[in-house]
Amino acid sequence: MITVAADGSGEFISIQEAVDHIPEGQTEPTIIYIKSGVYKEKLYIDKPWITLVGEGAETTVISYDDYAKKLFPSGEPYHTFHSYTAYIGGDHVTVEGVTFENTAGSGDIVGQALAAYVDGDCVTFRDCRFHGHQDTLFTGPLPPKPRDRGSFGGPREDAPRRPVRQYYERCYVEGDVDFIFGSATAVFQECEIVSLGRGWITAASTPEEAPYGYVFLRCKLSGDAPEQSVGLGRPWRNYAKVAFVDCWVGPHIKAAGWDRWNEQEPIDDVVYMEYGSVGPGAVSNGRVEWARELTDVESVKWTVQHILAGDDGWDPTKRGE
């Protein structure tokens, strides 16, 4: 175990220093214990088998304020994927009791501003918080190519695209515009998903061959957004897949539920589903006609173990996995 403490009482005063100290190529977890404090650093983790354990998300905070409209010395903008507070690209990384925040502000002013760019496989977050506005949490990999320019930029621009699985348990994620987005197969279990204003919760870019994209199990969709002002999602790419299963849905969610992103993408292959929704934003009719309700028989398969197993049987609900 390595201890990080902002007050100097540990081996390191920054989390990045502790990560850099870990040897390359390890195959067993190294635990970095992070004492309470606000760590203003742009964290970069591309090593596998690292576990970050904070003293609690309320008091252990990783904070930065980069944003898409910020300029490099060359005059080139950061764009979305350089704006992260924390980049996690290593496989088998686990994080517990930590807040990731981007304090740059509203997307109307600064553009996209990621709290976390998560691109590792078999990555788990428990009891964590993600604070931001536009594009709070990116779950890699990147789509094959951007819509409006030659390259995405950011740490994984030239990396091969691969299947990625992620698990979020009892986490808090806040934002407004497309604040959970990307191509991962990711399960959010018993999380609170908080909309700060008008917008969309998800913008999935699920690969065509992936059977699952985003799955929200027993989550609470809440927030301060006006009534009927937030969509459950819109497709960032053609084969977007999102499901909300046994979730509490607040009044801020639009009756239609889902949007088409200005009709930039066809909806023939979009898979948007719900099952067992309750709360003032749950409706038995009124959702867009191209979304569907799971049947009772189908819903049995929507478990963490089934969705994330892959070829190696990964089960993140078991500690140490």
C-alpha positions in Angstrom: 0.0 0.0 0.0 1.2 3.5 -0.9 -0.2 6.5 1.1 -0.8 9.9 -0.5 -1.5 12.9 1.8 -1.8 16.5 0.8 -0.5 17.5 4.2 2.7 15.6 3.7 2.0 12.8 6.2 2.2 10.1 3.5 4.9 8.8 1.1 3.6 11.2 -1.6 1.8 14.5 -1.6 0.2 14.0 -5.1 -1.6 11.0 -6.5 0.3 11.3 -9.8 3.6 10.9 -8.0 2.3 7.7 -6.4 1.1 6.3 -9.8 4.5 7.2 -11.4 6.3 5.3 -8.7 4.5 2.0 -9.5 6.6 -0.3 -11.8 5.4 -1.0 -15.4 3.9 -4.4 -16.2 2.5 -5.4 -12.9 -0.1 -8.2 -12.7 -1.3 -7.8 -9.1 -3.1 -4.8 -7.6 -1.2 -2.0 -6.0 -3.3 0.0 -3.5 -2.9 3.8 -3.3 -4.6 5.0 -0.2 -5.5 8.7 -0.5 -6.1 10.7 2.6 -8.8 13.4 2.7 -7.9 16.6 0.9 -8.4 18.5 -2.4 -5.8 17.3 -4.9 -5.6 19.8 -7.7 -3.9 17.8 -10.4 -4.5 16.4 -13.9 -4.3 12.7 -13.2 -3.1 10.3 -15.8 -3.2 6.5 -15.2 -2.3 4.1 -18.0 -0.9 1.3 -15.8 -3.0 -1.8 -15.0 -3.9 -3.2 -11.6 -4.1 0.0 -9.6 -6.6 0.5 -6.8 -7.3 4.0 -5.5 -9.0 4.2 -2.1 -10.0 7.5 -0.7 -11.2 8.3 2.8 -14.6 9.1 1.3 -15.9 10.9 -1.7 -17.1 13.8 0.4 -13.5 14.6 1.6 -11.2 13.1 -1.0 -11.4 15.2 -4.2 -9.4 15.2 -7.4 -10.0 18.6 -9.0 -9.0 20.4 -12.2 -10.4 23.0 -14.6 -9.4 22.4 -18.2 -12.0 22.8 -20.9 -12.6 22.4 -24.6 -12.3 26.0 -25.5 -9.0 26.5 -23.7 -6.0 27.0 -26.0 -2.6 25.3 -26.2 0.4 27.7 -26.7 0.1 26.8 -30.4 -3.3 28.4 -30.5 -5.0 25.0 -31.0 -8.0 24.4 -28.7 -8.0 21.6 -26.2 -11.2 20.2 -27.6 -13.2 17.6 -25.5 -10.6 14.9 -25.0 -7.8 17.0 -23.6 -10.1 18.6 -21.0 -10.2 15.7 -18.5 -9.4 16.0 -14.8 -8.5 12.3 -14.6 -7.6 9.9 -17.4 -7.9 6.2 -16.6 -6.6 4.0 -19.4 -5.2 1.1 -17.5 -7.1 -2.2 -17.2 -8.2 -3.7 -13.9 -8.3 -0.3 -12.1 -10.5 0.1 -9.1 -11.5 3.4 -7.4 -13.4 3.7 -4.2 -14.5 6.7 -2.2 -13.1 9.5 -4.5 -14.6 12.5 -6.1 -13.5 13.6 -9.6 -14.5 17.1 -10.5 -14.0 19.6 -13.3 -14.6 23.1 -12.1 -14.3 24.9 -15.5 -18.0 25.7 -15.4 -21.0 25.7 -17.8 -20.6 24.4 -21.3 -22.3 27.5 -22.7 -19.1 29.3 -21.7 -16.2 26.8 -21.7 -17.5 24.0 -23.9 -17.0 20.4 -22.9 -15.1 19.7 -19.6 -14.5 16.1 -18.6 -14.3 15.1 -14.9 -13.1 11.7 -16.0 -12.0 10.0 -19.2 -12.2 6.3 -18.5 -10.8 4.0 -21.2 -9.6 0.9 -19.4 -11.2 -2.5 -19.5 -12.5 -4.1 -16.2 -12.6 -0.8 -14.4 -14.7 -0.4 -11.3 -15.8 2.6 -9.3 -17.6 2.3 -6.0 -19.0 5.1 -3.9 -17.4 7.7 -6.2 -18.7 11.1 -7.4 -18.3 12.8 -10.8 -19.0 16.5 -10.9 -19.2 18.6 -14.0 -21.5 20.1 -16.6 -21.2 19.2 -20.2 -19.6 15.8 -20.9 -18.8 15.0 -17.3 -18.0 11.3 -17.8 -16.5 9.8 -21.0 -16.4 6.0 -21.2 -14.0 5.0 -24.0 -13.2 4.0 -26.5 -13.5 6.8 -29.0 -15.8 6.2 -32.0 -13.9 5.4 -35.3 -13.8 9.0 -36.4 -15.1 12.5 -35.5 -18.0 14.1 -37.3 -16.7 17.6 -37.8 -12.9 17.6 -37.9 -9.9 15.5 -38.8 -9.1 14.0 -35.4 -10.5 13.8 -31.8 -7.3 14.7 -30.1 -6.6 13.5 -26.6 -4.7 10.5 -25.1 -6.2 7.7 -27.2 -6.5 9.3 -30.6 -4.3 6.7 -32.4 -5.0 3.6 -30.2 -6.8 0.6 -31.7 -10.5 0.6 -30.7 -11.3 -2.4 -28.5 -14.2 -3.6 -26.3 -14.2 -2.0 -22.9 -16.3 -2.9 -19.8 -16.8 -0.7 -16.8 -18.8 -0.9 -13.5 -20.1 2.0 -11.4 -21.7 1.1 -8.0 -23.4 3.6 -5.7 -21.9 6.4 -7.6 -23.1 10.0 -8.1 -22.8 11.5 -11.5 -24.0 15.1 -12.3 -24.0 17.2 -15.4 -26.3 18.6 -18.1 -25.5 18.1 -21.8 -24.6 14.5 -22.8 -22.9 14.0 -19.4 -22.4 10.3 -19.7 -21.1 9.5 -23.2 -19.0 7.1 -25.1 -18.6 3.5 -26.4 -18.1 1.4 -23.4 -20.3 -1.4 -22.1 -20.9 0.1 -18.7 -23.3 -0.8 -15.8 -24.4 1.8 -13.3 -25.9 0.1 -10.3 -27.8 1.9 -7.6 -26.3 5.2 -8.7 -27.7 8.7 -8.5 -27.8 10.5 -11.9 -28.3 14.2 -11.4 -29.3 16.6 -14.1 -28.2 20.2 -13.4 -30.0 21.7 -16.3 -31.7 21.1 -19.7 -30.0 18.4 -21.8 -29.5 14.7 -22.1 -28.2 12.1 -19.7 -26.5 9.8 -22.2 -24.9 10.1 -25.6 -23.9 6.5 -26.4 -21.6 5.5 -29.3 -21.9 1.8 -28.8 -20.1 -0.3 -31.4 -22.3 -2.3 -33.7 -21.0 -5.6 -32.5 -21.4 -4.9 -28.8 -24.6 -6.5 -27.3 -24.8 -3.9 -24.5 -24.0 -0.2 -24.1 -25.1 1.7 -21.0 -27.2 -0.1 -18.5 -28.7 1.6 -15.4 -29.9 -0.8 -12.8 -32.0 0.5 -9.9 -30.7 4.0 -10.3 -32.3 7.3 -9.2 -32.6 10.0 -11.9 -32.9 13.3 -10.1 -31.8 17.0 -10.4 -32.7 20.6 -10.5 -33.6 20.8 -14.2 -37.0 22.1 -15.1 -39.9 19.6 -15.6 -39.9 17.9 -19.0 -36.5 19.3 -20.0 -34.1 16.3 -20.0 -33.8 13.4 -22.3 -32.7 10.0 -21.3 -30.3 10.0 -24.2 -29.6 10.7 -27.8 -27.4 8.6 -30.2 -23.9 9.8 -30.7 -23.5 7.1 -33.3 -25.7 4.8 -35.3 -25.8 1.7 -32.9 -26.3 3.4 -29.6 -27.6 1.1 -26.9 -29.0 2.3 -23.5 -31.3 0.6 -21.0 -32.8 1.9 -17.7 -34.0 -1.0 -15.6 -36.0 -0.6 -12.3 -35.0 3.0 -12.0 -36.7 5.9 -10.2 -37.3 8.7 -12.8 -37.9 12.3 -11.8 -40.2 14.9 -13.3 -37.4 16.5 -15.3 -37.4 13.6 -17.8 -39.3 14.3 -21.0 -42.3 12.2 -21.7 -40.8 11.3 -25.1 -37.7 10.1 -23.3 -35.3 10.0 -26.2 -34.1 12.3 -28.9 -32.5 11.8 -32.4 -29.7 14.4 -32.2 -31.1 16.7 -34.9 -31.6 13.7 -37.1 -27.9 13.3 -37.7 -28.1 9.6 -37.3 -30.7 7.1 -38.4 -32.6 5.4 -35.7 -33.1 2.0 -37.3 -30.3 0.4 -35.3 -30.6 2.4 -32.1 -31.6 0.3 -29.1 -33.2 2.3 -26.3 -35.1 0.4 -23.6 -36.7 0.7 -20.2 -38.2 -1.8 -17.7 -39.8 -1.2 -14.4 -39.5 2.6 -14.3 -41.3 4.3 -11.4 -41.6 7.9 -10.3 -43.1 11.1 -11.8 -41.1 10.9 -15.0 -42.0 7.3 -15.7 -44.7 7.0 -18.3 -46.6 4.0 -19.7 -47.1 5.8 -23.0 -45.7 8.8 -24.7 -42.1 7.6 -25.2 -40.8 7.8 -28.8 -42.1 4.9 -31.0 -38.6 3.6 -31.6 -37.9 3.0 -28.0 -39.2 -0.2 -26.4 -40.1 -1.8 -23.1 -38.3 -5.0 -22.0 -40.5 -7.9 -21.2 -40.5 -9.7 -17.9 -38.7 -12.7 -19.5 -36.1 -10.5 -21.1 -35.4 -8.5 -17.9 -34.1 -11.6 -16.1 -30.9 -11.4 -18.1 -30.2 -7.8 -17.2 -27.7 -8.5 -14.4 -24.2 -7.2 -13.8 -22.7 -10.7 -14.2 -24.4 -11.3 -17.5 -23.8 -8.0 -19.1 -20.1 -7.6 -18.1 -18.9 -11.2 -18.1 -17.2 -11.1 -21.6 -15.0 -14.0 -22.5 -13.1 -14.0 -19.2 -16.1 -14.1 -16.8 -15.4 -10.8 -15.2 -17.7 -10.1 -12.2 -17.0 -6.8 -10.5 -19.5 -7.4 -7.7 -16.9 -9.8 -6.2 -14.2 -7.9 -4.3 -10.8 -8.3 -5.8 -12.1 -8.8 -9.3 
